[in-house]
Amino acid sequence: MVYYLMVSPGTDKAWDLLQGLDHSVVCKNASVAFDQNSGSYIVPSFCYDFYVNAPDRTITSSDTTGEHILKKYDYFFVHSCLWYLIHVRNIPLSLKLIQPVNIKGGDVFFRGSHALPLENLAQRYGNDKAAFLKKGEEICGALQSYGDASLKLFPFPKIPVFLILWLKDEEYPPRADLLFDSTCEALAPLDIIWSIAMVSLLVML
């Protein structure tokens, strides 16, 4: 079991906000469960359950891969997880996909230090479609019909991430794209969208 404590002022405020919310409202909006015995929200992410306990200010996972995500990608996962529970709304997906750079303000935000490591994903799997799909299966990715191979991942229940891979051929190098459902603009600000995109790519890598 992993124990995670957030201590920065921003996350302290997030914990305070989460603790003050009605459990039933959070569960409905975020499509998560609440365990009365432990006082924790149960957040499904990829293939793993994460237990978010606001009074104790901890996020834990009983799975070793969940532990790994918390330890290695805490900067992206913890911040976005807390924001998701506090702010996400219960709205249906639009089923229209959008690249992060095409979100309002995204053409400026997703540059420089915020550029997504899509080239790393393309290089990792550009000659190995089977490995891409196998990794996706390990984290409960749903097979899609875009590109040469594609996956629908669920870092959080209401905010799916779509990864599309084009394999290397005689003419073109490998390429990878990451897209969101267009409702992401109404559900999260750019920094949270970036964090969700980053943790999705890092888990695949």
C-alpha positions in Angstrom: 0.0 0.0 0.0 1.4 3.4 -1.0 1.0 6.4 1.3 1.0 9.8 -0.4 0.8 13.1 1.4 0.5 16.5 -0.3 2.0 19.4 1.5 2.1 22.4 -0.9 -0.3 25.3 -0.3 -2.2 24.7 -3.5 -2.8 21.1 -2.8 -3.6 21.9 0.8 -6.4 24.0 -0.5 -7.6 21.3 -2.8 -7.7 18.8 0.1 -9.8 21.3 2.1 -12.2 21.8 -0.8 -12.6 18.1 -1.4 -13.2 17.4 2.3 -16.1 19.9 2.3 -17.9 18.4 -0.7 -20.9 16.1 -0.5 -19.8 12.5 -1.3 -22.9 11.7 -3.4 -22.4 14.8 -5.6 -18.7 14.0 -6.2 -19.5 10.4 -7.0 -22.2 11.4 -9.5 -20.1 14.1 -11.2 -16.9 12.1 -11.4 -18.2 8.6 -11.9 -16.3 7.3 -8.8 -17.4 5.4 -5.7 -17.1 6.2 -2.0 -16.1 3.7 0.6 -17.8 4.6 3.9 -15.6 2.4 5.9 -12.3 4.0 4.9 -13.7 7.4 4.1 -12.0 7.2 0.6 -13.1 8.0 -2.9 -12.3 5.0 -5.2 -11.0 6.5 -8.5 -10.5 4.1 -11.4 -7.6 5.2 -13.5 -6.3 3.1 -16.3 -6.7 -0.5 -14.9 -6.1 0.4 -11.2 -8.1 1.7 -8.3 -6.8 4.7 -6.4 -8.1 5.5 -2.9 -8.4 9.2 -2.2 -8.9 10.0 1.5 -9.5 13.7 2.1 -9.4 13.7 5.9 -6.0 11.9 5.9 -4.8 13.8 2.7 -3.6 10.6 1.2 -3.8 8.8 -2.2 -3.1 5.1 -2.1 -3.2 2.1 -4.4 -3.2 -1.6 -3.5 -1.8 -2.5 -6.9 2.0 -2.4 -7.6 1.5 -0.6 -10.9 -0.7 1.9 -9.2 2.1 2.4 -6.6 4.5 3.0 -9.4 2.3 5.7 -11.0 2.0 7.4 -7.6 5.7 7.3 -6.9 7.0 8.2 -10.4 4.3 10.4 -11.9 2.9 12.0 -8.8 3.4 15.6 -10.1 1.0 14.9 -13.0 -1.4 12.4 -11.4 -2.1 13.7 -7.9 -2.8 17.3 -9.0 -5.1 16.2 -11.8 -6.8 13.6 -9.6 -7.7 16.1 -6.9 -8.8 18.7 -9.5 -10.9 16.1 -11.2 -12.8 15.1 -8.1 -13.5 18.7 -7.1 -14.4 20.3 -10.3 -15.5 17.8 -13.0 -19.1 18.0 -14.1 -21.6 15.3 -15.1 -21.9 16.0 -18.8 -22.0 13.5 -21.7 -19.1 13.1 -24.1 -19.5 14.9 -27.4 -17.7 12.1 -29.4 -15.8 14.8 -31.3 -12.1 14.5 -30.9 -9.7 17.5 -30.5 -6.0 17.9 -30.3 -4.7 19.8 -27.2 -3.2 22.5 -29.5 -6.7 23.2 -30.9 -8.2 23.9 -27.4 -8.6 27.6 -26.7 -5.2 28.8 -25.7 -3.6 25.4 -26.4 -1.6 26.6 -29.4 0.5 28.7 -27.0 0.3 26.5 -23.9 1.4 23.2 -25.5 4.9 24.4 -26.5 8.4 24.5 -25.0 8.4 22.8 -21.6 4.7 21.8 -22.1 5.2 20.1 -25.4 3.9 16.5 -25.2 6.4 13.7 -25.8 4.6 12.2 -28.7 7.8 11.7 -30.7 9.0 9.4 -27.9 5.8 7.4 -28.2 6.2 7.2 -32.0 9.8 6.0 -31.7 9.0 3.5 -29.0 6.2 1.8 -31.0 6.6 2.9 -34.6 7.9 -0.5 -35.7 5.9 -2.5 -33.2 2.1 -2.3 -33.4 1.7 -5.4 -31.3 3.7 -3.9 -28.4 1.6 -0.7 -28.6 -1.6 -2.7 -28.4 -0.3 -5.0 -25.7 0.7 -2.1 -23.5 -2.7 -0.5 -24.1 -4.4 -3.8 -23.1 -2.4 -3.9 -19.9 -3.9 -0.5 -18.8 -7.4 -1.3 -20.0 -7.2 0.7 -23.2 -10.0 0.1 -25.7 -9.1 -0.6 -29.3 -10.1 2.1 -31.7 -10.1 2.4 -35.5 -7.9 5.4 -36.2 -4.5 5.4 -37.9 -2.5 2.1 -38.0 -3.3 1.5 -34.3 -5.2 3.5 -31.7 -6.4 3.3 -28.1 -8.9 4.9 -25.9 -7.5 5.3 -22.4 -9.2 6.3 -19.2 -6.9 8.2 -16.9 -10.2 9.4 -15.3 -13.7 8.2 -16.1 -15.1 11.4 -17.6 -11.9 12.4 -19.5 -10.8 9.8 -22.0 -7.5 10.1 -23.9 -7.1 8.8 -27.5 -3.7 7.7 -28.7 -3.2 7.2 -32.4 -0.1 5.6 -33.9 1.1 5.6 -37.5 3.8 3.1 -38.2 7.1 3.8 -40.0 7.1 2.9 -43.7 9.4 3.5 -46.6 8.2 7.1 -47.1 7.3 8.4 -43.7 8.7 8.2 -40.1 6.5 7.0 -37.4 4.0 9.4 -35.9 1.8 9.6 -32.8 -1.1 11.9 -31.9 -3.0 12.4 -28.7 -6.6 13.7 -28.7 -9.3 14.4 -26.2 -13.1 14.4 -26.4 -14.0 18.1 -27.1 -15.8 18.2 -23.8 -12.4 18.4 -22.1 -12.5 22.2 -22.6 -15.6 22.4 -20.4 -14.3 20.0 -17.8 -10.7 21.1 -17.1 -8.3 24.0 -17.6 -5.2 23.7 -19.8 -2.8 22.8 -17.0 -5.0 19.9 -15.9 -5.5 18.7 -19.5 -1.7 18.8 -19.9 -1.2 16.8 -16.7 -3.7 14.2 -17.8 -2.1 13.9 -21.3 1.4 13.6 -19.7 0.5 10.8 -17.3 -1.3 9.0 -20.1 1.8 9.1 -22.3 4.2 8.3 -19.5 2.2 5.2 -18.5 2.4 4.0 -22.1 6.1 4.7 -22.2 
